[in-house]
Amino acid sequence: MPWYKMGYIEWAFGELYGEGSTRFRTEIKIVEEELAALYDKCVAQDKRAGNGESSSSSANIPSIPVQAGYESFLSSRSTRISKSDLRNYLEDEVAPRNKALDLLGWWKDNAPRYPIMAKIARRFLTIPATSVSSESTFSTTGRILVR
């Protein structure tokens, strides 16, 4: 969530295990590694789909005719180009907590800043528009034989 990010996870694990404990640090590291693995998987899928440039913020930089040395000049001037969307998202300011925040709308508005993270958010925040799986579950229970 844009207003919690890793802060909520750190707070929750601090409450569970005691802030600074070995278990706290281990659990935080596991969450960070899993998040990085998910991000890397989405970047790889994006590259396979032919969208390799969208894995960093450089996709939003306007096209400028390349002259000798321009690329190295540009990369030395901007720290955001070399960072991943994940790092940019986690390091940017936390959004003010607002109960009326439309989370999917926030991600839609911020997709140009974090293209890969927006894809991850769409993947996990959307609700299937069908009831087939729940209906299937309920109809399956009628076929279970109890001995």
Rosetta constraint file for C-alpha pairs under 8 A:
AtomPair CA 1 CA 5 HARMONIC 5.60 0.50
AtomPair CA 1 CA 103 HARMONIC 7.62 0.50
AtomPair CA 2 CA 94 HARMONIC 6.05 0.50
AtomPair CA 2 CA 95 HARMONIC 5.45 0.50
AtomPair CA 3 CA 94 HARMONIC 4.94 0.50
AtomPair CA 3 CA 95 HARMONIC 4.52 0.50
AtomPair CA 3 CA 96 HARMONIC 5.89 0.50
AtomPair CA 3 CA 97 HARMONIC 5.52 0.50
AtomPair CA 4 CA 8 HARMONIC 5.31 0.50
AtomPair CA 4 CA 94 HARMONIC 6.64 0.50
AtomPair CA 4 CA 95 HARMONIC 7.95 0.50
AtomPair CA 5 CA 9 HARMONIC 7.63 0.50
AtomPair CA 5 CA 90 HARMONIC 6.52 0.50
AtomPair CA 5 CA 94 HARMONIC 7.27 0.50
AtomPair CA 6 CA 10 HARMONIC 6.15 0.50
AtomPair CA 6 CA 90 HARMONIC 7.27 0.50
AtomPair CA 7 CA 11 HARMONIC 6.10 0.50
AtomPair CA 8 CA 12 HARMONIC 6.04 0.50
AtomPair CA 9 CA 13 HARMONIC 6.09 0.50
AtomPair CA 9 CA 28 HARMONIC 7.63 0.50
AtomPair CA 10 CA 14 HARMONIC 5.93 0.50
AtomPair CA 10 CA 28 HARMONIC 6.86 0.50
AtomPair CA 11 CA 15 HARMONIC 6.24 0.50
AtomPair CA 11 CA 19 HARMONIC 7.97 0.50
AtomPair CA 12 CA 16 HARMONIC 6.25 0.50
AtomPair CA 13 CA 17 HARMONIC 5.76 0.50
AtomPair CA 13 CA 18 HARMONIC 7.16 0.50
AtomPair CA 13 CA 19 HARMONIC 7.22 0.50
AtomPair CA 13 CA 24 HARMONIC 5.80 0.50
AtomPair CA 13 CA 27 HARMONIC 7.45 0.50
AtomPair CA 13 CA 28 HARMONIC 7.61 0.50
AtomPair CA 14 CA 18 HARMONIC 4.55 0.50
AtomPair CA 14 CA 19 HARMONIC 4.07 0.50
AtomPair CA 14 CA 20 HARMONIC 7.44 0.50
AtomPair CA 14 CA 24 HARMONIC 6.33 0.50
AtomPair CA 15 CA 19 HARMONIC 7.09 0.50
AtomPair CA 17 CA 21 HARMONIC 6.59 0.50
AtomPair CA 17 CA 23 HARMONIC 6.27 0.50
AtomPair CA 17 CA 24 HARMONIC 5.55 0.50
AtomPair CA 18 CA 24 HARMONIC 6.64 0.50
AtomPair CA 19 CA 24 HARMONIC 6.20 0.50
AtomPair CA 20 CA 24 HARMONIC 6.12 0.50
AtomPair CA 20 CA 25 HARMONIC 6.55 0.50
AtomPair CA 21 CA 25 HARMONIC 6.41 0.50
AtomPair CA 22 CA 26 HARMONIC 6.11 0.50
AtomPair CA 23 CA 27 HARMONIC 6.09 0.50
AtomPair CA 24 CA 28 HARMONIC 6.21 0.50
AtomPair CA 25 CA 29 HARMONIC 6.10 0.50
AtomPair CA 26 CA 30 HARMONIC 6.25 0.50
AtomPair CA 27 CA 31 HARMONIC 6.31 0.50
AtomPair CA 28 CA 32 HARMONIC 6.19 0.50
AtomPair CA 29 CA 33 HARMONIC 6.07 0.50
AtomPair CA 30 CA 34 HARMONIC 6.10 0.50
AtomPair CA 31 CA 35 HARMONIC 6.06 0.50
AtomPair CA 32 CA 36 HARMONIC 6.10 0.50
AtomPair CA 33 CA 37 HARMONIC 6.07 0.50
AtomPair CA 34 CA 38 HARMONIC 6.12 0.50
AtomPair CA 35 CA 39 HARMONIC 6.13 0.50
AtomPair CA 36 CA 40 HARMONIC 6.05 0.50
AtomPair CA 36 CA 86 HARMONIC 7.67 0.50
AtomPair CA 37 CA 41 HARMONIC 6.11 0.50
AtomPair CA 38 CA 42 HARMONIC 6.31 0.50
AtomPair CA 39 CA 43 HARMONIC 6.19 0.50
AtomPair CA 39 CA 86 HARMONIC 7.07 0.50
AtomPair CA 39 CA 116 HARMONIC 7.35 0.50
AtomPair CA 39 CA 117 HARMONIC 7.40 0.50
AtomPair CA 39 CA 120 HARMONIC 7.70 0.50
AtomPair CA 40 CA 44 HARMONIC 6.16 0.50
AtomPair CA 41 CA 45 HARMONIC 6.24 0.50
AtomPair CA 42 CA 46 HARMONIC 6.03 0.50
AtomPair CA 42 CA 116 HARMONIC 6.78 0.50
AtomPair CA 42 CA 119 HARMONIC 7.96 0.50
AtomPair CA 42 CA 120 HARMONIC 7.39 0.50
AtomPair CA 43 CA 47 HARMONIC 6.18 0.50
AtomPair CA 43 CA 52 HARMONIC 7.67 0.50
AtomPair CA 43 CA 55 HARMONIC 5.77 0.50
AtomPair CA 43 CA 116 HARMONIC 6.72 0.50
AtomPair CA 44 CA 48 HARMONIC 6.21 0.50
AtomPair CA 45 CA 49 HARMONIC 6.19 0.50
AtomPair CA 46 CA 50 HARMONIC 6.47 0.50
AtomPair CA 46 CA 51 HARMONIC 5.27 0.50
AtomPair CA 46 CA 52 HARMONIC 6.13 0.50
AtomPair CA 46 CA 54 HARMONIC 7.68 0.50
AtomPair CA 46 CA 55 HARMONIC 7.45 0.50
AtomPair CA 47 CA 51 HARMONIC 5.09 0.50
AtomPair CA 47 CA 52 HARMONIC 4.16 0.50
AtomPair CA 47 CA 53 HARMONIC 7.85 0.50
AtomPair CA 47 CA 55 HARMONIC 7.95 0.50
AtomPair CA 48 CA 52 HARMONIC 7.64 0.50
AtomPair CA 51 CA 55 HARMONIC 7.73 0.50
AtomPair CA 53 CA 58 HARMONIC 7.15 0.50
AtomPair CA 53 CA 59 HARMONIC 5.46 0.50
AtomPair CA 54 CA 58 HARMONIC 7.44 0.50
AtomPair CA 54 CA 59 HARMONIC 5.23 0.50
AtomPair CA 54 CA 115 HARMONIC 6.22 0.50
AtomPair CA 54 CA 116 HARMONIC 7.08 0.50
AtomPair CA 55 CA 59 HARMONIC 7.75 0.50
AtomPair CA 55 CA 84 HARMONIC 6.91 0.50
AtomPair CA 55 CA 85 HARMONIC 6.96 0.50
AtomPair CA 55 CA 115 HARMONIC 6.97 0.50
AtomPair CA 55 CA 116 HARMONIC 6.05 0.50
AtomPair CA 56 CA 81 HARMONIC 6.35 0.50
AtomPair CA 56 CA 82 HARMONIC 7.36 0.50
AtomPair CA 56 CA 83 HARMONIC 6.82 0.50
AtomPair CA 56 CA 84 HARMONIC 5.37 0.50
AtomPair CA 56 CA 85 HARMONIC 5.80 0.50
AtomPair CA 56 CA 114 HARMONIC 7.80 0.50
AtomPair CA 56 CA 115 HARMONIC 7.76 0.50
AtomPair CA 57 CA 61 HARMONIC 7.66 0.50
AtomPair CA 57 CA 80 HARMONIC 6.53 0.50
AtomPair CA 57 CA 81 HARMONIC 5.60 0.50
AtomPair CA 57 CA 83 HARMONIC 7.77 0.50
AtomPair CA 57 CA 84 HARMONIC 7.40 0.50
AtomPair CA 57 CA 85 HARMONIC 6.69 0.50
AtomPair CA 57 CA 113 HARMONIC 6.38 0.50
AtomPair CA 57 CA 114 HARMONIC 6.98 0.50
AtomPair CA 57 CA 115 HARMONIC 7.89 0.50
AtomPair CA 58 CA 80 HARMONIC 7.84 0.50
AtomPair CA 58 CA 81 HARMONIC 5.27 0.50
AtomPair CA 60 CA 112 HARMONIC 6.88 0.50
AtomPair CA 60 CA 113 HARMONIC 7.73 0.50
AtomPair CA 66 CA 70 HARMONIC 6.09 0.50
AtomPair CA 66 CA 71 HARMONIC 7.39 0.50
AtomPair CA 69 CA 73 HARMONIC 6.22 0.50
AtomPair CA 70 CA 74 HARMONIC 6.02 0.50
AtomPair CA 71 CA 75 HARMONIC 6.17 0.50
AtomPair CA 72 CA 76 HARMONIC 6.09 0.50
AtomPair CA 73 CA 77 HARMONIC 6.29 0.50
AtomPair CA 74 CA 78 HARMONIC 6.34 0.50
AtomPair CA 75 CA 79 HARMONIC 7.20 0.50
AtomPair CA 75 CA 81 HARMONIC 6.64 0.50
AtomPair CA 75 CA 82 HARMONIC 7.27 0.50
AtomPair CA 78 CA 82 HARMONIC 7.75 0.50
AtomPair CA 79 CA 83 HARMONIC 6.77 0.50
AtomPair CA 80 CA 84 HARMONIC 7.79 0.50
AtomPair CA 80 CA 88 HARMONIC 7.09 0.50
AtomPair CA 83 CA 87 HARMONIC 6.20 0.50
AtomPair CA 83 CA 88 HARMONIC 6.48 0.50
AtomPair CA 84 CA 88 HARMONIC 6.21 0.50
AtomPair CA 85 CA 89 HARMONIC 5.90 0.50
AtomPair CA 85 CA 113 HARMONIC 7.63 0.50
AtomPair CA 85 CA 114 HARMONIC 5.08 0.50
AtomPair CA 85 CA 115 HARMONIC 7.10 0.50
AtomPair CA 85 CA 116 HARMONIC 6.45 0.50
AtomPair CA 85 CA 117 HARMONIC 6.34 0.50
AtomPair CA 86 CA 90 HARMONIC 6.14 0.50
AtomPair CA 86 CA 114 HARMONIC 7.61 0.50
AtomPair CA 86 CA 116 HARMONIC 7.93 0.50
AtomPair CA 86 CA 117 HARMONIC 6.43 0.50
AtomPair CA 87 CA 91 HARMONIC 5.90 0.50
AtomPair CA 88 CA 92 HARMONIC 5.90 0.50
AtomPair CA 88 CA 114 HARMONIC 7.72 0.50
AtomPair CA 89 CA 114 HARMONIC 6.89 0.50
AtomPair CA 89 CA 117 HARMONIC 7.85 0.50
AtomPair CA 101 CA 106 HARMONIC 7.41 0.50
AtomPair CA 102 CA 106 HARMONIC 6.05 0.50
AtomPair CA 103 CA 107 HARMONIC 6.35 0.50
AtomPair CA 104 CA 108 HARMONIC 6.13 0.50
AtomPair CA 104 CA 121 HARMONIC 7.92 0.50
AtomPair CA 104 CA 122 HARMONIC 7.35 0.50
AtomPair CA 104 CA 125 HARMONIC 7.35 0.50
AtomPair CA 105 CA 109 HARMONIC 6.14 0.50
AtomPair CA 106 CA 110 HARMONIC 6.11 0.50
AtomPair CA 107 CA 111 HARMONIC 5.63 0.50
AtomPair CA 107 CA 118 HARMONIC 5.69 0.50
AtomPair CA 107 CA 121 HARMONIC 7.20 0.50
AtomPair CA 107 CA 122 HARMONIC 7.97 0.50
AtomPair CA 108 CA 118 HARMONIC 7.25 0.50
AtomPair CA 110 CA 114 HARMONIC 6.39 0.50
AtomPair CA 110 CA 118 HARMONIC 7.48 0.50
AtomPair CA 111 CA 115 HARMONIC 4.83 0.50
AtomPair CA 111 CA 116 HARMONIC 7.94 0.50
AtomPair CA 111 CA 117 HARMONIC 7.63 0.50
AtomPair CA 111 CA 118 HARMONIC 5.18 0.50
AtomPair CA 114 CA 118 HARMONIC 5.93 0.50
AtomPair CA 115 CA 119 HARMONIC 6.46 0.50
AtomPair CA 116 CA 120 HARMONIC 6.41 0.50
AtomPair CA 117 CA 121 HARMONIC 6.14 0.50
AtomPair CA 118 CA 122 HARMONIC 6.14 0.50
AtomPair CA 119 CA 123 HARMONIC 6.16 0.50
AtomPair CA 120 CA 124 HARMONIC 6.38 0.50
AtomPair CA 121 CA 125 HARMONIC 5.63 0.50
AtomPair CA 122 CA 126 HARMONIC 5.79 0.50
AtomPair CA 131 CA 135 HARMONIC 6.13 0.50
AtomPair CA 132 CA 136 HARMONIC 5.89 0.50
AtomPair CA 133 CA 137 HARMONIC 6.21 0.50
AtomPair CA 134 CA 138 HARMONIC 6.38 0.50
AtomPair CA 135 CA 139 HARMONIC 6.16 0.50
AtomPair CA 136 CA 140 HARMONIC 6.05 0.50
AtomPair CA 137 CA 141 HARMONIC 6.53 0.50
AtomPair CA 138 CA 142 HARMONIC 7.11 0.50
AtomPair CA 139 CA 143 HARMONIC 7.23 0.50
AtomPair CA 140 CA 144 HARMONIC 6.92 0.50
